[in-house]
Amino acid sequence: MEVMSPLKPHPNSPSPTKKLLPFALYALLPIALLRFYFHPFHHLPPNNPTILTKEEEIVYETPCDYTDGRWVHDKMGPLYNGTTCGTIKDGQNCISHGRPDLDYLYWRWRPSQCKLPRFNPNTFLHLLSNKHIAFIGDSMARNQLESLLCMLATASNPNLVYRGGEDNKFRTWHFASHNITISVYWSPFLVKGVEKSKAGPNHNELYVDTVDEKWGSDLDHIDMILLSIGHWFLHPAVYYEGDLVLGCHYCPGLNHTEIGFYDVMRKALKTALKTIIERKGANGNRIDVFLATFSPSHFEGEWNKAGACPKTKPFKEGEKMLEGMDADMRAIEVEEIEAVKVNAEQSEGLRIEMLDVTKLSLMRPDGHPGPYMYPFPFANGVRERVQNDCVHWCLPGPVDTWNQILLEVIRKWSIQSRRKE
């Protein structure tokens, strides 16, 4: 009888590799599932994303009201997440800050009268090749900018080439693959302003007839502008026109007339648009201008008194109406854009459009950082008072839809231009 050595396996017994293989597969399975959850496999964009059939071109030439629609559940989820995109502002990186519910990532906006395709980064990069795009305004402009950078970064790497100002409020990225420059300019009023500070007055000072030259002086080098303002006009301020004081908003103790902020915001928007038209459009220099309409907040309670936004699902149609200040702010912006469109049509190379995101944003009370503006806010137990951010948007999140609509308008413009040639 042959005696087997204890170091030599029996010829009919499975090898150690075969024994370990099932265990290795079981160990890798959870990792693979987690990887798929946070890095889902999306359909690769086509090699030439701008070529459309005649039928598709007709669809794009048909007007679409992107404001009329509803949020529907979408299993595909976002193009990116908080671990794959390195340009998200810390306070909006809700996943990395420990937000436990992830259902807010799986909704998409479905217009009632048309389709809103998934964002295709290659298409955007192709259409904006050799252009300089500037996001100008308040922190909502920055929020939309960072969303766009994250979506584009899935196809091409953005290189930060400039940073300046307090808290890096002025930054510029360059996409070498398509020679695209994208900048953000902090200008919460669009016009010249002095922000309140510990060393200065306890209110903002606005000069409504003078554009903010931090961005105005760079107009010659900008091909597309996205404006976004609103929330900063709610703060206490004194308003000037020339050397004269127009009045103020919430300025007890000062000998100025209270005039609110609606008319002032209108004047500021007029000044900004007029300056763009005069400096660019009137000289025949091509420029595209978008204005993102007011994005409502969702505080339940007062923002500075432990107000929160605890909802975890979108509002259903009819559950939340656009009214009050949200409706008034949007109405001013709509009226001013429609007024300048008449001038834009007479200036060759000047296109102005509204990015009407108020209603679709109003329907997403679940999309804000809330307490997850800070990392793991409940790590040491639930505290009685936790500061919430119910103004800005988690990234990824609903603000990605703004850039989906932006791309569709740009694509429609491109088709119309080709047909004129």
Steps between C-alpha positions, in 0.01 A plus 500: 500500500630839407535734795432859412731765637320755720654769280370345177128528420299194409463476118118505528477784751441860378802726485542779758427752226168334422416485869566871549330619181139492632603687815679764292191545283277538806742757644514701177125500440410767763786718378377469142145587603618807691712607207202468265281694743734796522645471147217372280580397145341758274458475128807636330425814296526466123828587328340785305223627730401803294386312188120477503248359258259738326222374724708579810579846368128567453442395862765747617347782296163446671468734801503322835379636832748342741321661795192281454567149623551274800772307680499128426706223655810408300699183573804622305595764751758778450805509274737557794515494879682664786798269475554524124484879469762712671353847436193484728486760775535316829163616635310352202672161497213333681610138445849551641346685796300192592150564368343155550206519257600484134157497335539872413757395239253296298255752359494669160293786365252395232351793300137451401539591132845376403796286601792618708792274405762389747794740514765406247837651601656433160223694327548798730876497453463477122248785474698732728846430359736800513254700714524681833194442720446720806267435794429838658297567813450357845557155652226350283714586197789318666273206586400462134860546384626221725222272377607564140868438581415165658295386202763612249775335704350160413626560145792746533721620781456862620824672603477781755709779348403797720369567846463833676297706742384414850401131524607459134185670375666553163621185328569380148529149357627393160401189303803441280321231297267761345669829598203601717542747784241513781513775762300602804469864608364579844259790441183450708337824378649515145547872564768672707456412864672518836415199712443535871794399716622503858727793419242695298129579505249240620319514166578464130541806278387476137557739209218394269610699194861374489594149393742297710825537307644183650317326216409797282864571416544144368207503258727517195633155588167329577285311249217379722361637827275334756355746751346400832384737775227532760567394858750775583240767431314384812781627724500849659636756253522866404450581132671770293444635152792724412571701813140492618353262756194329356397346830568180687372159598471419869724778633365600843703781651590654165320806369404338167169412344410133504438396138537121516711307251282408201552820301868503588551148369323602181727804460811288563394247239424778250844651554678165452311408182534850356876492559536161331300614198690829467848354542453179301184487291516854366853440370400187315697276734319171549383415851233274650330600825294285735322604817416224747176598672461515878557173683265470803622389842314238706546596863229369731524772761733800489842437347686661792287333771563130443298491179542168319409321176431141610300374200648208308282497186395756237167676522231357276325714239260736677647430843707819501408817312731776379391806695610791714860620480609203285246591233577873524876452459451275199249742344751787509764286331260374234381853419853638468625218280198526271556878473863472393429217256356763266836680494685171468310410184622824342864433593659229290700257709315575825275227640322533833297227667342427833589182686168470679575265789277647771213251486705183455722613789199584716388137465823362654500565877704180536798621298672731752793414728292576810708407806753324274652832411735380774665156516306240699296748706340227714811293567481583871123464525210720392551854619216737582607764248689426180557760230348406164570611144165499320609742224783331312481160334677173569741390228397288328144625526216699342732777379641255245169537317571870445800400291298239312262776387792731427650242266171449317463873432861519375443198279184653356689822424770298325245328276333831414838655413592212270170531317563870434841430347 
